Amino acid sequence: MVDKVAALGATALITGETGSGKEILARTIHTRSQRAGGPWIDFNCAACPELLLESELFGYEPGAFSGATRSKPGLFELAAGGSLFLDEIGELPLAIQAKLLRILDGAPFSRLGGVRRIVPDARVVAATNREIETEVRAGRFRADLYYRLSPVRLHVPPLRERPEDIVPLANLFLEQIDPSLRISASAIDALMGYHWPGNIRELRNAITAASLRAVDGCVLAESFESRFQPAAPAAPGTLAMAERELILHALTTAGGNRTQAAARVGISRRTLNRRLREYQRAGVLSPRTAILSPGTSSLAALSQAVAEAGTKMGHQTVIAGS
């Protein structure tokens, strides 16, 4: 999909949570496009004061405003022949949005205080962590600009919804930090059991911090901060214990079908899988139990696993139908 978008050359809009990897995707689009030999210019719209936005994007000539003693090219000029990445585009004020729309339509523009007309020649890739349709309905983002930005729209799911990316990304970050380090199996378990609210940015920071506490060239589970450590077994009568009972009972009555069990509990299958891994690491479930095998359908095996879990939690679990 990325290769097709890169080859298309059209304006693209990337959406996703903060830290989910939108800029990485945008850079990949640029490096795989026909503009890869041209400049890559990135600009965070939220980090620039509103009064400076127009001069940063379009440039200015001497005398355009107080303090403008020399000419300065704008980002659209600097990105000519390449790509301009506008991060957090949902933060742009409406007046700037109107000017950006004209440029995306191919209209020439002038620097502030200038008369020379400049034809834009930069591919724009924009990104936002906002629900842009909501912003359009609220009148905070121009509908015509939204439609012009999104002939190609890509969504980057949060890291918690793509756990298969955690280990490859962790290895990549560790390779960039220190190629001599490796990640232990216990560290991988800790990473896979965490929900990553900060997405890829949080993962990179966690790997960086853990690399400083590596032992004999190996990053261990203990190398990470306490929030990455598996939860201790829940005491009887706690909310966590009640959740375990509910999940295990749902698995039993669903005959081991995790999709059905997740639907009964009202959680996603990914969340259910994460909970089961937590129970295993906390010693509530044995790794050998069939309940942790995705394809299991043995009600007897599931019932035994639930009973074992109930015993470990300090009470007898009652299984429906027994």
BALOBA-1460 file (C-alpha; in Angstrom, 3 decimals):
// residues 322
<rec num="1" residu="m" x="0.000" y="0.000" z="0.000"/>
<rec num="2" residu="v" x="2.796" y="2.437" z="0.921"/>
<rec num="3" residu="d" x="4.566" y="1.793" z="-2.391"/>
<rec num="4" residu="k" x="1.352" y="2.533" z="-4.298"/>
<rec num="5" residu="v" x="0.836" y="5.776" z="-2.386"/>
<rec num="6" residu="a" x="4.465" y="6.776" z="-2.952"/>
<rec num="7" residu="a" x="4.221" y="6.124" z="-6.680"/>
<rec num="8" residu="l" x="0.921" y="7.996" z="-6.988"/>
<rec num="9" residu="g" x="2.461" y="11.320" z="-6.060"/>
<rec num="10" residu="a" x="-0.807" y="12.774" z="-4.749"/>
<rec num="11" residu="t" x="-1.321" y="14.728" z="-1.543"/>
<rec num="12" residu="a" x="-1.789" y="12.371" z="1.402"/>
<rec num="13" residu="l" x="-3.350" y="12.725" z="4.855"/>
<rec num="14" residu="i" x="-2.118" y="10.480" z="7.673"/>
<rec num="15" residu="t" x="-4.176" y="10.127" z="10.853"/>
<rec num="16" residu="g" x="-3.406" y="8.423" z="14.149"/>
<rec num="17" residu="e" x="-2.670" y="8.927" z="17.814"/>
<rec num="18" residu="t" x="0.314" y="10.934" z="18.998"/>
<rec num="19" residu="g" x="3.495" y="8.892" z="18.766"/>
<rec num="20" residu="s" x="1.961" y="6.165" z="16.610"/>
<rec num="21" residu="g" x="4.473" y="6.577" z="13.774"/>
<rec num="22" residu="k" x="2.838" y="9.052" z="11.376"/>
<rec num="23" residu="e" x="6.118" y="10.810" z="10.570"/>
<rec num="24" residu="i" x="7.875" y="7.479" z="9.973"/>
<rec num="25" residu="l" x="5.176" y="6.577" z="7.465"/>
<rec num="26" residu="a" x="5.424" y="9.990" z="5.799"/>
<rec num="27" residu="r" x="9.209" y="9.659" z="5.446"/>
<rec num="28" residu="t" x="8.776" y="6.203" z="3.965"/>
<rec num="29" residu="i" x="6.366" y="7.583" z="1.374"/>
<rec num="30" residu="h" x="8.946" y="10.220" z="0.430"/>
<rec num="31" residu="t" x="11.921" y="7.841" z="0.201"/>
<rec num="32" residu="r" x="9.978" y="5.422" z="-2.005"/>
<rec num="33" residu="s" x="8.593" y="8.094" z="-4.317"/>
<rec num="34" residu="q" x="10.016" y="9.662" z="-7.455"/>
<rec num="35" residu="r" x="10.819" y="12.703" z="-5.317"/>
<rec num="36" residu="a" x="13.218" y="10.754" z="-3.083"/>
<rec num="37" residu="g" x="16.179" y="12.655" z="-4.528"/>
<rec num="38" residu="g" x="14.577" y="15.973" z="-3.616"/>
<rec num="39" residu="p" x="14.442" y="17.683" z="-0.223"/>
<rec num="40" residu="w" x="12.429" y="16.422" z="2.735"/>
<rec num="41" residu="i" x="11.066" y="19.303" z="4.814"/>
<rec num="42" residu="d" x="9.053" y="18.645" z="7.969"/>
<rec num="43" residu="f" x="7.128" y="21.285" z="9.871"/>
<rec num="44" residu="n" x="5.080" y="21.010" z="13.061"/>
<rec num="45" residu="c" x="2.139" y="23.375" z="12.676"/>
<rec num="46" residu="a" x="1.346" y="23.236" z="16.397"/>
<rec num="47" residu="a" x="4.854" y="24.283" z="17.450"/>
<rec num="48" residu="c" x="4.933" y="27.542" z="15.482"/>
<rec num="49" residu="p" x="3.339" y="30.743" z="16.865"/>
<rec num="50" residu="e" x="0.343" y="31.784" z="14.786"/>
<rec num="51" residu="l" x="1.899" y="35.143" z="13.843"/>
<rec num="52" residu="l" x="4.883" y="33.384" z="12.247"/>
<rec num="53" residu="l" x="3.034" y="30.631" z="10.386"/>
<rec num="54" residu="e" x="2.511" y="32.543" z="7.155"/>
<rec num="55" residu="s" x="6.104" y="33.746" z="6.928"/>
<rec num="56" residu="e" x="7.431" y="30.241" z="7.667"/>
<rec num="57" residu="l" x="5.291" y="28.589" z="5.019"/>
<rec num="58" residu="f" x="5.491" y="31.203" z="2.266"/>
<rec num="59" residu="g" x="8.615" y="33.248" z="3.068"/>
<rec num="60" residu="y" x="9.032" y="37.034" z="3.098"/>
<rec num="61" residu="e" x="10.910" y="39.945" z="1.566"/>
<rec num="62" residu="p" x="12.736" y="42.798" z="3.327"/>
<rec num="63" residu="g" x="10.309" y="45.281" z="4.833"/>
<rec num="64" residu="a" x="7.388" y="42.858" z="4.852"/>
<rec num="65" residu="f" x="7.058" y="43.458" z="8.587"/>
<rec num="66" residu="s" x="9.002" y="45.005" z="11.432"/>
<rec num="67" residu="g" x="12.364" y="43.257" z="11.745"/>
<rec num="68" residu="a" x="12.324" y="41.736" z="8.232"/>
<rec num="69" residu="t" x="15.702" y="43.047" z="7.026"/>
<rec num="70" residu="r" x="16.443" y="40.333" z="4.481"/>
<rec num="71" residu="s" x="14.551" y="37.946" z="2.232"/>
<rec num="72" residu="k" x="13.759" y="34.444" z="3.383"/>
<rec num="73" residu="p" x="12.336" y="31.562" z="1.324"/>
<rec num="74" residu="g" x="9.330" y="29.744" z="2.756"/>
<rec num="75" residu="l" x="8.993" y="26.018" z="3.328"/>
<rec num="76" residu="f" x="7.141" y="25.512" z="0.041"/>
<rec num="77" residu="e" x="10.136" y="26.947" z="-1.820"/>
<rec num="78" residu="l" x="12.635" y="24.924" z="0.195"/>
<rec num="79" residu="a" x="10.685" y="21.721" z="-0.511"/>
<rec num="80" residu="a" x="10.563" y="22.291" z="-4.287"/>
<rec num="81" residu="g" x="11.156" y="19.003" z="-6.090"/>
<rec num="82" residu="g" x="10.664" y="17.073" z="-2.866"/>
<rec num="83" residu="s" x="8.132" y="16.614" z="-0.080"/>
<rec num="84" residu="l" x="6.727" y="18.923" z="2.595"/>
<rec num="85" residu="f" x="5.429" y="17.166" z="5.702"/>
<rec num="86" residu="l" x="2.895" y="19.265" z="7.628"/>
<rec num="87" residu="d" x="2.503" y="17.624" z="11.019"/>
<rec num="88" residu="e" x="-0.497" y="18.475" z="13.229"/>
<rec num="89" residu="i" x="-2.201" y="20.250" z="10.343"/>
<rec num="90" residu="g" x="-5.414" y="20.354" z="12.366"/>
<rec num="91" residu="e" x="-3.827" y="23.170" z="14.408"/>
<rec num="92" residu="l" x="-3.633" y="25.608" z="11.481"/>
<rec num="93" residu="p" x="-5.821" y="28.717" z="11.828"/>
<rec num="94" residu="l" x="-8.594" y="29.128" z="9.257"/>
<rec num="95" residu="a" x="-6.901" y="32.065" z="7.498"/>
<rec num="96" residu="i" x="-3.784" y="29.986" z="6.781"/>
<rec num="97" residu="q" x="-5.957" y="27.051" z="5.753"/>
<rec num="98" residu="a" x="-7.486" y="29.181" z="2.973"/>
<rec num="99" residu="k" x="-4.048" y="30.096" z="1.579"/>
<rec num="100" residu="l" x="-2.852" y="26.510" z="1.835"/>
<rec num="101" residu="l" x="-5.884" y="25.354" z="-0.133"/>
<rec num="102" residu="r" x="-4.973" y="27.636" z="-3.060"/>
<rec num="103" residu="i" x="-1.415" y="26.321" z="-3.129"/>
<rec num="104" residu="l" x="-2.601" y="22.718" z="-3.079"/>
<rec num="105" residu="d" x="-4.757" y="23.596" z="-6.072"/>
<rec num="106" residu="g" x="-1.560" y="24.662" z="-7.850"/>
<rec num="107" residu="a" x="-2.071" y="28.421" z="-7.663"/>
<rec num="108" residu="p" x="1.152" y="30.498" z="-7.631"/>
<rec num="109" residu="f" x="1.958" y="32.384" z="-4.437"/>
<rec num="110" residu="s" x="4.175" y="35.277" z="-3.385"/>
<rec num="111" residu="r" x="6.377" y="35.787" z="-0.380"/>
<rec num="112" residu="l" x="5.067" y="38.239" z="2.198"/>
<rec num="113" residu="g" x="5.881" y="41.723" z="0.882"/>
<rec num="114" residu="g" x="6.928" y="40.322" z="-2.500"/>
<rec num="115" residu="v" x="5.533" y="40.524" z="-6.012"/>
<rec num="116" residu="r" x="7.268" y="37.612" z="-7.743"/>
<rec num="117" residu="r" x="4.877" y="34.722" z="-8.338"/>
<rec num="118" residu="i" x="6.183" y="31.312" z="-7.309"/>
<rec num="119" residu="v" x="4.711" y="28.092" z="-8.676"/>
<rec num="120" residu="p" x="4.571" y="25.415" z="-5.940"/>
<rec num="121" residu="d" x="6.416" y="22.176" z="-6.701"/>
<rec num="122" residu="a" x="6.301" y="20.209" z="-3.471"/>
<rec num="123" residu="r" x="4.299" y="17.132" z="-2.597"/>
<rec num="124" residu="v" x="2.390" y="17.744" z="0.621"/>
<rec num="125" residu="v" x="1.949" y="14.952" z="3.142"/>
<rec num="126" residu="a" x="-0.083" y="16.071" z="6.151"/>
<rec num="127" residu="a" x="-0.751" y="14.405" z="9.492"/>
<rec num="128" residu="t" x="-3.034" y="14.958" z="12.454"/>
<rec num="129" residu="n" x="-3.928" y="13.250" z="15.710"/>
<rec num="130" residu="r" x="-7.334" y="14.919" z="15.739"/>
<rec num="131" residu="e" x="-10.630" y="13.481" z="14.537"/>
<rec num="132" residu="i" x="-10.555" y="15.689" z="11.483"/>
<rec num="133" residu="e" x="-14.191" y="15.057" z="10.486"/>
<rec num="134" residu="t" x="-15.236" y="16.300" z="13.924"/>
<rec num="135" residu="e" x="-13.124" y="19.419" z="13.394"/>
<rec num="136" residu="v" x="-14.830" y="20.019" z="10.032"/>
<rec num="137" residu="r" x="-18.312" y="19.691" z="11.549"/>
<rec num="138" residu="a" x="-17.322" y="22.072" z="14.342"/>
<rec num="139" residu="g" x="-16.135" y="24.661" z="11.830"/>
<rec num="140" residu="r" x="-12.521" y="24.543" z="13.026"/>
<rec num="141" residu="f" x="-11.213" y="22.979" z="9.825"/>
<rec num="142" residu="r" x="-12.231" y="23.868" z="6.291"/>
<rec num="143" residu="a" x="-14.194" y="21.122" z="4.552"/>
<rec num="144" residu="d" x="-12.726" y="22.027" z="1.147"/>
<rec num="145" residu="l" x="-9.182" y="21.761" z="2.511"/>
<rec num="146" residu="y" x="-9.996" y="18.414" z="4.107"/>
<rec num="147" residu="y" x="-11.237" y="17.044" z="0.784"/>
<rec num="148" residu="r" x="-8.210" y="18.476" z="-1.015"/>
<rec num="149" residu="l" x="-5.795" y="16.940" z="1.496"/>
<rec num="150" residu="s" x="-7.225" y="13.463" z="1.444"/>
<rec num="151" residu="p" x="-7.284" y="11.971" z="-2.039"/>
<rec num="152" residu="v" x="-5.129" y="9.437" z="-0.219"/>
<rec num="153" residu="r" x="-5.842" y="8.865" z="3.451"/>
<rec num="154" residu="l" x="-3.850" y="6.517" z="5.657"/>
<rec num="155" residu="h" x="-4.567" y="5.624" z="9.279"/>
<rec num="156" residu="v" x="-1.808" y="4.447" z="11.618"/>
<rec num="157" residu="p" x="-3.317" y="2.209" z="14.342"/>
<rec num="158" residu="p" x="-2.014" y="2.645" z="17.889"/>
<rec num="159" residu="l" x="0.746" y="0.260" z="18.922"/>
<rec num="160" residu="r" x="-1.578" y="-1.620" z="21.288"/>
<rec num="161" residu="e" x="-3.611" y="-2.737" z="18.253"/>
<rec num="162" residu="r" x="-0.575" y="-4.109" z="16.402"/>
<rec num="163" residu="p" x="1.456" y="-6.037" z="18.999"/>
<rec num="164" residu="e" x="3.269" y="-7.882" z="16.217"/>
<rec num="165" residu="d" x="5.254" y="-4.659" z="15.630"/>
<rec num="166" residu="i" x="6.517" y="-4.324" z="19.213"/>
<rec num="167" residu="v" x="9.458" y="-6.735" z="19.096"/>
<rec num="168" residu="p" x="10.741" y="-5.701" z="15.624"/>
<rec num="169" residu="l" x="10.583" y="-2.041" z="16.634"/>
<rec num="170" residu="a" x="12.290" y="-2.749" z="19.969"/>
<rec num="171" residu="n" x="15.098" y="-4.584" z="18.179"/>
<rec num="172" residu="l" x="15.420" y="-1.738" z="15.668"/>
<rec num="173" residu="f" x="15.685" y="0.904" z="18.394"/>
<rec num="174" residu="l" x="18.185" y="-1.188" z="20.356"/>
<rec num="175" residu="e" x="20.278" y="-1.674" z="17.213"/>
<rec num="176" residu="q" x="20.337" y="2.093" z="16.745"/>
<rec num="177" residu="i" x="21.363" y="2.656" z="20.369"/>
<rec num="178" residu="d" x="23.950" y="-0.115" z="20.781"/>
<rec num="179" residu="p" x="24.296" y="-2.986" z="18.269"/>
<rec num="180" residu="s" x="26.059" y="-5.121" z="20.896"/>
<rec num="181" residu="l" x="22.948" y="-5.314" z="23.115"/>
<rec num="182" residu="r" x="20.204" y="-7.923" z="22.889"/>
<rec num="183" residu="i" x="16.735" y="-8.291" z="24.415"/>
<rec num="184" residu="s" x="15.971" y="-11.223" z="26.712"/>
<rec num="185" residu="a" x="12.823" y="-13.330" z="26.574"/>
<rec num="186" residu="s" x="11.684" y="-11.864" z="29.899"/>
<rec num="187" residu="a" x="12.069" y="-8.331" z="28.510"/>
<rec num="188" residu="i" x="10.006" y="-9.275" z="25.459"/>
<rec num="189" residu="d" x="7.270" y="-10.604" z="27.760"/>
<rec num="190" residu="a" x="7.305" y="-7.302" z="29.652"/>
<rec num="191" residu="l" x="7.018" y="-5.316" z="26.418"/>
<rec num="192" residu="m" x="4.217" y="-7.499" z="25.046"/>
<rec num="193" residu="g" x="2.233" y="-7.222" z="28.275"/>
<rec num="194" residu="y" x="2.214" y="-3.421" z="28.298"/>
<rec num="195" residu="h" x="-0.541" y="-1.346" z="26.644"/>
<rec num="196" residu="w" x="1.680" y="1.484" z="25.244"/>
<rec num="197" residu="p" x="-0.473" y="4.613" z="25.612"/>
<rec num="198" residu="g" x="2.463" y="6.633" z="24.231"/>
<rec num="199" residu="n" x="2.810" y="4.335" z="21.220"/>
<rec num="200" residu="i" x="6.108" y="4.113" z="19.305"/>
<rec num="201" residu="r" x="7.549" y="7.207" z="20.975"/>
<rec num="202" residu="e" x="7.058" y="5.630" z="24.402"/>
<rec num="203" residu="l" x="8.570" y="2.344" z="23.187"/>
<rec num="204" residu="r" x="11.657" y="4.117" z="21.876"/>
<rec num="205" residu="n" x="12.102" y="5.972" z="25.173"/>
<rec num="206" residu="a" x="11.598" y="2.759" z="27.162"/>
<rec num="207" residu="i" x="14.244" y="0.935" z="25.132"/>
<rec num="208" residu="t" x="16.649" y="3.857" z="25.511"/>
<rec num="209" residu="a" x="16.232" y="3.907" z="29.296"/>
<rec num="210" residu="a" x="16.433" y="0.110" z="29.603"/>
<rec num="211" residu="s" x="19.641" y="-0.023" z="27.559"/>
<rec num="212" residu="l" x="21.369" y="1.952" z="30.316"/>
<rec num="213" residu="r" x="20.461" y="-0.787" z="32.811"/>
<rec num="214" residu="a" x="21.417" y="-3.758" z="30.638"/>
<rec num="215" residu="v" x="23.282" y="-6.597" z="32.373"/>
<rec num="216" residu="d" x="26.135" y="-8.363" z="30.551"/>
<rec num="217" residu="g" x="24.971" y="-6.992" z="27.214"/>
<rec num="218" residu="c" x="21.371" y="-8.090" z="27.719"/>
<rec num="219" residu="v" x="18.245" y="-6.025" z="28.391"/>
<rec num="220" residu="l" x="16.201" y="-7.847" z="31.032"/>
<rec num="221" residu="a" x="12.653" y="-7.345" z="32.254"/>
<rec num="222" residu="e" x="14.180" y="-5.746" z="35.355"/>
<rec num="223" residu="s" x="15.902" y="-3.194" z="33.107"/>
<rec num="224" residu="f" x="12.546" y="-1.515" z="32.501"/>
<rec num="225" residu="e" x="10.690" y="0.804" z="34.843"/>
<rec num="226" residu="s" x="8.119" y="-0.641" z="37.233"/>
<rec num="227" residu="r" x="5.135" y="0.206" z="35.028"/>
<rec num="228" residu="f" x="6.346" y="-2.389" z="32.517"/>
<rec num="229" residu="q" x="6.557" y="-5.163" z="35.085"/>
<rec num="230" residu="p" x="3.815" y="-7.824" z="35.199"/>
<rec num="231" residu="a" x="1.068" y="-7.207" z="37.726"/>
<rec num="232" residu="a" x="1.169" y="-9.178" z="40.944"/>
<rec num="233" residu="p" x="-1.548" y="-11.787" z="41.468"/>
<rec num="234" residu="a" x="-4.746" y="-10.117" z="42.606"/>
<rec num="235" residu="a" x="-5.928" y="-10.669" z="46.145"/>
<rec num="236" residu="p" x="-9.336" y="-12.336" z="46.627"/>
<rec num="237" residu="g" x="-12.223" y="-9.920" z="46.462"/>
<rec num="238" residu="t" x="-10.511" y="-7.344" z="44.236"/>
<rec num="239" residu="l" x="-11.844" y="-5.921" z="40.992"/>
<rec num="240" residu="a" x="-8.957" y="-7.527" z="39.065"/>
<rec num="241" residu="m" x="-9.884" y="-10.938" z="40.460"/>
<rec num="242" residu="a" x="-13.513" y="-10.425" z="39.434"/>
<rec num="243" residu="e" x="-12.344" y="-9.546" z="35.918"/>
<rec num="244" residu="r" x="-10.281" y="-12.742" z="35.782"/>
<rec num="245" residu="e" x="-13.217" y="-14.834" z="36.852"/>
<rec num="246" residu="l" x="-15.398" y="-13.189" z="34.209"/>
<rec num="247" residu="i" x="-12.840" y="-13.732" z="31.431"/>
<rec num="248" residu="l" x="-12.090" y="-17.344" z="32.382"/>
<rec num="249" residu="h" x="-15.769" y="-18.168" z="32.721"/>
<rec num="250" residu="a" x="-16.497" y="-16.584" z="29.329"/>
<rec num="251" residu="l" x="-13.758" y="-18.702" z="27.756"/>
<rec num="252" residu="t" x="-15.202" y="-21.830" z="29.312"/>
<rec num="253" residu="t" x="-18.757" y="-21.201" z="28.155"/>
<rec num="254" residu="a" x="-17.481" y="-20.192" z="24.685"/>
<rec num="255" residu="g" x="-15.697" y="-23.520" z="24.336"/>
<rec num="256" residu="g" x="-12.307" y="-21.835" z="24.059"/>
<rec num="257" residu="n" x="-13.314" y="-19.476" z="21.252"/>
<rec num="258" residu="r" x="-11.516" y="-16.265" z="22.144"/>
<rec num="259" residu="t" x="-13.492" y="-14.076" z="19.759"/>
<rec num="260" residu="q" x="-16.800" y="-15.183" z="21.302"/>
<rec num="261" residu="a" x="-15.399" y="-14.909" z="24.831"/>
<rec num="262" residu="a" x="-14.181" y="-11.354" z="24.204"/>
<rec num="263" residu="a" x="-17.606" y="-10.400" z="22.851"/>
<rec num="264" residu="r" x="-19.317" y="-11.838" z="25.943"/>
<rec num="265" residu="v" x="-17.074" y="-9.853" z="28.275"/>
<rec num="266" residu="g" x="-17.312" y="-6.695" z="26.145"/>
<rec num="267" residu="i" x="-13.612" y="-6.332" z="25.333"/>
<rec num="268" residu="s" x="-11.573" y="-6.752" z="22.156"/>
<rec num="269" residu="r" x="-9.819" y="-10.013" z="21.337"/>
<rec num="270" residu="r" x="-6.473" y="-8.228" z="21.618"/>
<rec num="271" residu="t" x="-7.309" y="-7.117" z="25.159"/>
<rec num="272" residu="l" x="-8.374" y="-10.637" z="26.070"/>
<rec num="273" residu="n" x="-5.096" y="-12.063" z="24.733"/>
<rec num="274" residu="r" x="-3.155" y="-9.459" z="26.696"/>
<rec num="275" residu="r" x="-5.009" y="-10.338" z="29.891"/>
<rec num="276" residu="l" x="-4.244" y="-14.046" z="29.426"/>
<rec num="277" residu="r" x="-0.543" y="-13.300" z="29.007"/>
<rec num="278" residu="e" x="-0.641" y="-11.235" z="32.201"/>
<rec num="279" residu="y" x="-2.298" y="-14.089" z="34.088"/>
<rec num="280" residu="q" x="0.343" y="-16.494" z="32.841"/>
<rec num="281" residu="r" x="3.251" y="-14.260" z="33.877"/>
<rec num="282" residu="a" x="1.639" y="-13.646" z="37.273"/>
<rec num="283" residu="g" x="1.420" y="-17.414" z="37.823"/>
<rec num="284" residu="v" x="-2.360" y="-17.487" z="37.847"/>
<rec num="285" residu="l" x="-2.415" y="-19.735" z="34.777"/>
<rec num="286" residu="s" x="0.111" y="-22.375" z="33.939"/>
<rec num="287" residu="p" x="1.761" y="-22.111" z="30.498"/>
<rec num="288" residu="r" x="0.707" y="-25.717" z="29.818"/>
<rec num="289" residu="t" x="-2.995" y="-25.080" z="30.223"/>
<rec num="290" residu="a" x="-5.099" y="-25.323" z="27.087"/>
<rec num="291" residu="i" x="-6.743" y="-22.007" z="27.861"/>
<rec num="292" residu="l" x="-3.680" y="-20.240" z="26.525"/>
<rec num="293" residu="s" x="-3.731" y="-22.102" z="23.226"/>
<rec num="294" residu="p" x="-5.700" y="-20.095" z="20.596"/>
<rec num="295" residu="g" x="-7.090" y="-23.143" z="18.837"/>
<rec num="296" residu="t" x="-8.310" y="-25.066" z="21.870"/>
<rec num="297" residu="s" x="-11.905" y="-26.227" z="21.999"/>
<rec num="298" residu="s" x="-11.791" y="-28.689" z="24.880"/>
<rec num="299" residu="l" x="-14.370" y="-27.666" z="27.459"/>
<rec num="300" residu="a" x="-12.883" y="-30.107" z="29.955"/>
<rec num="301" residu="a" x="-9.420" y="-28.618" z="29.574"/>
<rec num="302" residu="l" x="-10.812" y="-25.126" z="29.905"/>
<rec num="303" residu="s" x="-12.788" y="-26.051" z="32.989"/>
<rec num="304" residu="q" x="-9.674" y="-27.530" z="34.570"/>
<rec num="305" residu="a" x="-7.715" y="-24.364" z="33.778"/>
<rec num="306" residu="v" x="-10.396" y="-22.165" z="35.308"/>
<rec num="307" residu="a" x="-10.497" y="-24.326" z="38.406"/>
<rec num="308" residu="e" x="-6.705" y="-24.130" z="38.719"/>
<rec num="309" residu="a" x="-6.872" y="-20.353" z="38.414"/>
<rec num="310" residu="g" x="-9.565" y="-20.171" z="41.069"/>
<rec num="311" residu="t" x="-7.490" y="-22.234" z="43.453"/>
<rec num="312" residu="k" x="-4.482" y="-19.965" z="42.942"/>
<rec num="313" residu="m" x="-6.662" y="-16.956" z="43.706"/>
<rec num="314" residu="g" x="-7.558" y="-18.457" z="47.063"/>
<rec num="315" residu="h" x="-11.091" y="-19.732" z="46.482"/>
<rec num="316" residu="q" x="-13.059" y="-22.303" z="44.521"/>
<rec num="317" residu="t" x="-14.360" y="-21.168" z="41.117"/>
<rec num="318" residu="v" x="-17.788" y="-22.412" z="40.170"/>
<rec num="319" residu="i" x="-18.079" y="-23.413" z="36.494"/>
<rec num="320" residu="a" x="-21.462" y="-23.230" z="34.822"/>
<rec num="321" residu="g" x="-22.826" y="-26.652" z="34.027"/>
<rec num="322" residu="s" x="-20.580" y="-28.475" z="36.492"/>
